[in-house]
Amino acid sequence: MVAEPGAPPPIILVGVVGAGMFLAMPVIAAALTASGLSDAEVGTFSSVQLACVTAGCLVNLWLGPRMDARRIALLALAVLLAMDLASAWISVHSLFIAVRALAGVAGGVAISIATATLARTRAADRNFGWFLFCQIAFQMLATWQLPRVVAQFGAPGVFLAFVALDTVALLLIVRSFPSVARTSGRTAAGRNTPRDWLYCALVLLSILCFFTAVGSFWTFVGRIGEQNVGLSASAVGSGLSLAAFGGLAGAILPALLGARFGRALPITLAAAALFGGLQLMSRAAGLLEFVTAAALFSFGWFLIYPYQLGVLSSLDKDGRPFIASAALTGAGLGIGPMIVVPLLPTKGLAASFSVALTSVIVSAVLVLLVISASRSSARVRGSVP
């Protein structure tokens, strides 16, 4: 069943709320540090939150065939609301981490159900573009406003702000979230054939490689700005804030154009922007080059991902590969730094560029091969009487 045209706004809100803690992580980490937590404790909080978001995406593989999308979204947001409310008052660190782990799982479920439901909408590429656009907009708003909340109410104010957001999302989806039957068996076309599974697996591998590139570069971009380019910490922060507009531009293109020009062309353009941004950053010698390189990378990042999801949406009749795609984003973001860190003693920050460039190329080649192969298969089937 295809979700009705008016469905995307509440679906997108569910996904943004699920990803909200990750999107606002720099501000939240600073607030927790100011509240008295050590760097190690804040690092544990961040790691647990991200790992459990990925786990939540996998949990939805089990929930999807058993509950409709609306009920899953309601359950995920209800748990998020309860955990965010508890987080504002808990002072015991171990209990706080346990609560944030449950919140992370609920957030992962919310992200994956939103992604899987958007895959069923008409013009999925366009809706994925809006989804990413809203994530960037939320990130910019959170970076701007949450420090004011922290200054007024301390770290608990952050979690109370998220309680308010959770409440708004819950009220909205009670009224208008699309009633889509199940996340598996997502269309009348039935389940995936072995060929469909092969193509979906290659696209999933492409997504994993892409986020490995993001993790291997974006994790170290601050250090690159300070050590390689010679910028101050404040200049790096300002530069990355300006570079976010590149991400907005990248996300708005699929939101406005959808698949009007196909998917191969924008994916190629995005890969070129990613490659160019990495090459320019490796040679950057000042703030302008740093901002331009980061903006190019952000542009490619938020342009390629909606079209990767669009390719997967066009191939996946079962629904499970699409739910799994959300888990791979967190996995790739974690794998990237894991590959780079052991290389730092011998290669320095150049390892970040090497891993990111290789991953971008592999990601683009895989998804473009799938597009080409699926077109060939469709032509062959069309020629059969």
C-alpha positions as CSV (number, residue, x, y, z in Angstrom):
1,M,0.0,0.0,0.0
2,V,1.3,3.4,-0.9
3,A,1.1,6.1,1.7
4,E,-1.1,9.0,0.8
5,P,0.4,12.2,-0.6
6,G,-0.2,14.1,2.7
7,A,1.7,11.6,4.7
8,P,5.3,12.8,4.6
9,P,5.3,15.6,7.2
10,P,4.4,13.5,10.2
11,I,6.6,10.6,8.9
12,I,9.5,13.0,8.6
13,L,8.9,14.4,12.1
14,V,9.1,10.9,13.6
15,G,12.4,10.4,11.9
16,V,13.9,13.7,12.9
17,V,12.8,13.2,16.5
18,G,14.4,9.8,16.5
19,A,17.7,11.3,15.2
20,G,17.4,14.4,17.3
21,M,19.8,13.4,20.1
22,F,22.5,12.5,17.6
23,L,21.9,15.6,15.5
24,A,22.3,17.8,18.6
25,M,25.2,15.7,20.1
26,P,27.9,18.5,20.2
27,V,25.7,20.8,22.2
28,I,24.4,18.0,24.5
29,A,28.0,16.8,25.1
30,A,29.1,20.3,26.1
31,A,26.1,20.7,28.4
32,L,26.9,17.4,30.1
33,T,30.5,18.3,30.5
34,A,29.5,21.7,32.1
35,S,27.2,19.8,34.5
36,G,30.2,17.9,36.0
37,L,30.5,14.8,33.8
38,S,34.1,13.8,32.9
39,D,35.2,13.5,29.3
40,A,35.2,9.7,29.7
41,E,31.6,9.7,31.0
42,V,30.4,12.0,28.1
43,G,32.2,9.7,25.6
44,T,30.4,6.7,27.1
45,F,27.1,8.5,26.8
46,S,27.8,9.4,23.1
47,S,28.9,5.8,22.2
48,V,26.0,4.1,24.0
49,Q,23.5,6.5,22.3
50,L,24.9,5.9,18.8
51,A,25.3,2.1,19.3
52,C,21.7,1.8,20.6
53,V,20.3,3.8,17.7
54,T,21.8,1.2,15.4
55,A,20.4,-1.6,17.6
56,G,17.0,0.0,17.4
57,C,17.1,0.0,13.7
58,L,17.7,-3.8,13.9
59,V,14.9,-4.2,16.4
60,N,12.5,-2.9,13.8
61,L,13.4,-5.9,11.6
62,W,11.5,-7.9,14.2
63,L,8.8,-5.4,14.9
64,G,8.0,-4.6,11.3
65,P,6.3,-7.8,10.3
66,R,4.3,-7.8,13.5
67,M,2.9,-4.3,13.9
68,D,1.7,-1.6,11.6
69,A,3.9,1.5,11.1
70,R,1.6,3.8,13.1
71,R,1.7,1.7,16.2
72,I,5.5,1.2,16.0
73,A,5.9,5.0,15.7
74,L,3.6,5.6,18.7
75,L,5.5,3.0,20.7
76,A,8.9,4.4,19.8
77,L,7.9,8.0,20.6
78,A,6.2,7.1,23.9
79,V,9.4,5.3,25.1
80,L,11.5,8.3,23.9
81,L,9.3,10.7,25.8
82,A,9.5,8.6,29.0
83,M,13.3,8.2,28.8
84,D,13.9,11.9,28.0
85,L,11.7,12.9,31.0
86,A,13.6,10.5,33.2
87,S,17.0,11.8,31.9
88,A,16.2,15.3,33.2
89,W,16.0,14.1,36.8
90,I,18.4,11.1,37.1
91,S,21.7,11.9,38.9
92,V,23.2,8.3,39.1
93,H,25.4,8.0,36.1
94,S,25.0,4.2,35.5
95,L,21.2,4.6,35.6
96,F,21.4,7.6,33.3
97,I,23.4,5.5,30.8
98,A,20.8,2.7,31.0
99,V,18.0,5.2,30.3
100,R,19.8,6.7,27.4
101,A,20.4,3.2,26.0
102,L,16.7,2.6,26.0
103,A,16.2,6.1,24.4
104,G,18.7,5.2,21.7
105,V,16.9,2.0,20.8
106,A,13.6,3.9,20.6
107,G,15.2,6.5,18.5
108,G,16.6,3.9,16.1
109,V,13.1,2.3,15.8
110,A,11.7,5.8,15.0
111,I,14.3,6.5,12.4
112,S,13.9,3.1,10.7
113,I,10.1,3.1,10.6
114,A,10.2,6.6,9.2
115,T,12.6,5.6,6.5
116,A,10.7,2.4,5.6
117,T,7.4,4.3,5.5
118,L,8.8,7.1,3.3
119,A,10.0,4.3,0.9
120,R,6.3,3.6,0.2
121,T,5.3,7.1,-0.6
122,R,5.1,8.5,-4.1
123,A,8.2,10.3,-5.2
124,A,10.3,8.6,-2.5
125,D,13.5,10.4,-3.7
126,R,11.9,13.8,-3.1
127,N,10.6,12.8,0.3
128,F,14.0,11.4,1.4
129,G,15.5,14.8,0.3
130,W,13.0,16.6,2.5
131,F,13.8,14.2,5.4
132,L,17.5,15.1,5.2
133,F,16.7,18.8,4.7
134,C,14.7,18.8,7.9
135,Q,17.5,17.0,9.8
136,I,20.0,19.6,8.8
137,A,17.5,22.4,9.6
138,F,16.9,20.8,13.0
139,Q,20.6,20.5,13.6
140,M,21.2,24.2,12.9
141,L,18.2,25.2,15.1
142,A,19.4,23.0,17.9
143,T,23.0,24.4,17.7
144,W,21.6,27.9,17.8
145,Q,18.9,27.6,20.5
146,L,20.0,24.7,22.9
147,P,22.9,26.6,24.3
148,R,20.4,29.3,25.5
149,V,18.3,26.6,27.1
150,V,21.4,25.2,28.8
151,A,22.4,28.6,30.1
152,Q,18.9,29.0,31.6
153,F,18.1,25.5,32.9
154,G,21.4,23.6,32.8
155,A,21.8,20.1,31.2
156,P,18.3,18.9,32.3
157,G,16.8,21.7,30.1
158,V,18.1,19.9,27.0
159,F,16.1,16.7,27.8
160,L,13.0,18.7,28.8
161,A,13.2,20.4,25.4
162,F,13.2,17.0,23.8
163,V,10.3,16.0,25.9
164,A,8.3,18.9,24.4
165,L,9.4,17.8,20.9
166,D,8.4,14.2,21.6
167,T,5.0,15.3,22.9
168,V,4.3,17.4,19.7
169,A,5.3,14.5,17.5
170,L,3.1,12.0,19.5
171,L,0.1,14.3,19.2
172,L,0.7,14.8,15.5
173,I,1.0,11.1,14.6
174,V,-2.0,10.2,16.6
175,R,-4.0,12.4,14.2
176,S,-2.3,12.0,10.9
177,F,0.4,9.3,10.6
178,P,-0.5,7.1,7.6
179,S,-2.0,3.7,8.5
180,V,0.4,1.5,6.5
181,A,-0.3,-2.1,7.2
182,R,3.2,-3.6,7.7
183,T,6.8,-3.0,6.9
184,S,7.2,-6.3,5.2
185,G,5.3,-7.3,2.1
186,R,5.3,-3.6,1.3
187,T,3.7,-3.7,-2.1
188,A,1.4,-5.9,-4.1
189,A,4.3,-7.1,-6.1
190,G,5.2,-9.7,-3.4
191,R,8.5,-10.6,-1.9
192,N,12.0,-10.1,-3.3
193,T,13.3,-12.5,-5.9
194,P,16.9,-13.7,-5.5
195,R,17.9,-11.1,-8.1
196,D,16.2,-8.4,-6.0
197,W,18.0,-9.5,-2.9
198,L,21.3,-9.4,-4.8
199,Y,20.6,-5.9,-6.0
200,C,19.4,-4.7,-2.6
201,A,22.5,-6.2,-0.9
202,L,24.8,-4.3,-3.3
203,V,22.9,-1.0,-2.6
204,L,23.1,-1.7,1.2
205,L,26.8,-2.3,0.8
206,S,27.0,1.0,-1.1
207,I,25.3,2.8,1.8
208,L,27.6,1.2,4.3
209,C,30.7,2.3,2.3
210,F,29.3,5.8,1.9
211,F,28.8,6.2,5.7
212,T,32.2,4.7,6.3
213,A,33.6,7.5,4.2
214,V,31.6,10.1,6.2
215,G,32.7,8.6,9.5
216,S,36.4,8.4,8.5
217,F,36.5,12.0,7.4
218,W,33.8,13.9,9.4
219,T,35.1,12.5,12.7
220,F,38.5,14.1,12.1
221,V,37.5,17.2,10.2
222,G,38.0,19.4,13.3
223,R,41.5,18.1,13.8
224,I,42.2,18.5,10.1
225,G,41.2,22.1,10.3
226,E,43.4,22.8,13.3
227,Q,46.4,20.7,12.5
228,N,46.6,20.7,8.7
229,V,45.0,24.0,7.8
230,G,46.2,25.9,10.9
231,L,42.9,27.3,12.0
232,S,41.8,28.0,15.6
233,A,39.1,25.9,17.2
234,S,36.6,28.8,17.0
235,A,37.4,29.3,13.3
236,V,36.8,25.6,12.6
237,G,33.5,25.7,14.4
238,S,32.4,28.8,12.4
239,G,33.6,27.2,9.2
240,L,31.7,24.0,9.7
241,S,28.5,26.1,10.5
242,L,28.9,27.8,7.2
243,A,29.6,24.5,5.4
244,A,26.2,23.3,6.7
245,F,24.6,25.4,3.9
246,G,26.3,23.0,1.4
247,G,24.3,20.2,3.1
248,L,21.1,22.2,2.8
249,A,21.7,22.7,-0.9
250,G,22.5,19.0,-1.4
251,A,19.3,17.9,0.4
252,I,17.0,20.4,-1.4
253,L,17.9,19.2,-4.9
254,P,16.3,15.7,-4.5
255,A,13.5,17.3,-2.5
256,L,12.7,19.6,-5.5
257,L,13.6,17.4,-8.4
258,G,12.9,13.9,-7.3
259,A,13.9,11.4,-10.0
260,R,13.1,13.8,-12.8
261,F,16.6,13.3,-14.2
262,G,17.0,9.7,-13.1
263,R,19.3,8.6,-10.3
264,A,22.6,7.9,-12.0
265,L,23.3,11.6,-12.9
266,P,22.7,13.1,-9.4
267,I,24.7,10.2,-7.8
268,T,27.6,10.8,-10.1
269,L,27.4,14.6,-9.4
270,A,27.3,13.8,-5.6
271,A,30.3,11.5,-5.9
272,A,32.3,14.1,-7.8
273,A,31.4,16.7,-5.1
274,L,32.6,14.3,-2.3
275,F,35.8,13.5,-4.2
276,G,36.4,17.2,-4.9
277,G,35.8,18.2,-1.3
278,L,38.2,15.6,0.0
279,Q,40.9,16.6,-2.5
280,L,40.5,20.3,-1.8
281,M,40.6,19.7,2.0
282,S,43.8,17.6,1.7
283,R,45.4,20.8,0.2
284,A,43.6,23.5,2.1
285,A,45.7,26.3,3.4
286,G,43.2,28.8,4.8
287,L,39.7,29.3,6.1
288,L,38.1,29.9,2.6
289,E,39.4,26.6,1.2
290,F,38.5,24.8,4.4
291,V,34.9,26.1,4.3
292,T,34.6,25.4,0.5
293,A,35.9,21.8,0.9
294,A,33.6,21.1,3.9
295,A,30.6,22.6,2.0
296,L,31.4,20.4,-1.1
297,F,31.6,17.3,1.0
298,S,28.3,18.2,2.8
299,F,26.7,18.9,-0.5
300,G,27.7,15.5,-1.9
301,W,26.7,13.8,1.4
302,F,23.2,15.0,1.5
303,L,22.7,14.7,-2.3
304,I,23.8,11.1,-2.7
305,Y,22.0,9.5,0.2
306,P,18.4,10.2,-0.9
307,Y,19.1,8.8,-4.3
308,Q,20.8,5.7,-2.8
309,L,17.6,5.2,-0.8
310,G,15.5,5.9,-3.9
311,V,17.4,3.1,-5.8
312,L,16.7,0.7,-2.9
313,S,13.1,1.8,-2.7
314,S,12.6,0.9,-6.4
315,L,14.1,-2.6,-5.9
316,D,12.9,-3.7,-2.5
317,K,9.5,-5.4,-2.5
318,D,9.9,-7.0,0.9
319,G,10.7,-4.1,3.2
320,R,13.4,-5.7,5.3
321,P,16.3,-4.4,3.3
322,F,15.0,-0.9,3.7
323,I,14.7,-1.2,7.4
324,A,18.2,-2.6,7.5
325,S,19.5,0.5,5.6
326,A,18.9,2.7,8.6
327,A,21.1,0.5,10.8
328,L,23.9,0.7,8.3
329,T,24.3,4.4,8.6
330,G,25.3,4.1,12.3
331,A,27.5,1.1,11.5
332,G,29.3,2.9,8.7
333,L,29.8,6.0,10.9
334,G,31.5,3.8,13.5
335,I,33.5,1.7,11.1
336,G,35.2,4.7,9.5
337,P,37.0,5.9,12.6
338,M,37.8,2.3,13.5
339,I,39.7,1.9,10.3
340,V,41.4,5.3,10.5
341,V,42.6,5.3,14.1
342,P,45.2,2.4,13.8
343,L,46.6,4.2,10.7
344,L,47.1,7.5,12.4
345,P,50.6,6.8,14.0
346,T,52.1,6.0,10.6
347,K,50.1,8.0,8.1
348,G,48.7,10.8,10.3
349,L,45.5,12.5,9.2
350,A,46.2,11.6,5.6
351,A,44.7,8.2,6.6
352,S,41.3,10.0,7.0
353,F,41.5,11.1,3.3
354,S,42.7,7.8,2.0
355,V,39.9,5.8,3.7
356,A,37.2,8.3,2.8
357,L,38.3,8.6,-0.9
358,T,38.4,4.8,-1.3
359,S,35.0,4.4,0.4
360,V,33.4,7.1,-1.8
361,I,34.6,5.5,-5.0
362,V,33.5,2.0,-4.0
363,S,30.1,3.3,-2.8
364,A,29.4,5.2,-6.1
365,V,30.6,2.3,-8.3
366,L,28.4,-0.2,-6.5
367,V,25.1,1.8,-6.7
368,L,25.8,2.8,-10.3
369,L,26.4,-0.8,-11.3
370,V,23.1,-1.7,-9.7
371,I,21.3,1.0,-11.6
372,S,22.8,-0.2,-14.8
373,A,22.1,-3.9,-14.1
374,S,18.5,-3.3,-13.0
375,R,17.9,-1.3,-16.2
376,S,19.3,-4.1,-18.3
377,S,17.1,-6.7,-16.5
378,A,14.0,-4.5,-17.0
379,R,14.7,-4.2,-20.7
380,V,15.1,-8.0,-21.0
381,R,11.8,-8.6,-19.1
382,G,10.1,-6.1,-21.3
383,S,11.2,-7.9,-24.5
384,V,9.6,-11.1,-23.4
385,P,6.1,-11.6,-24.9
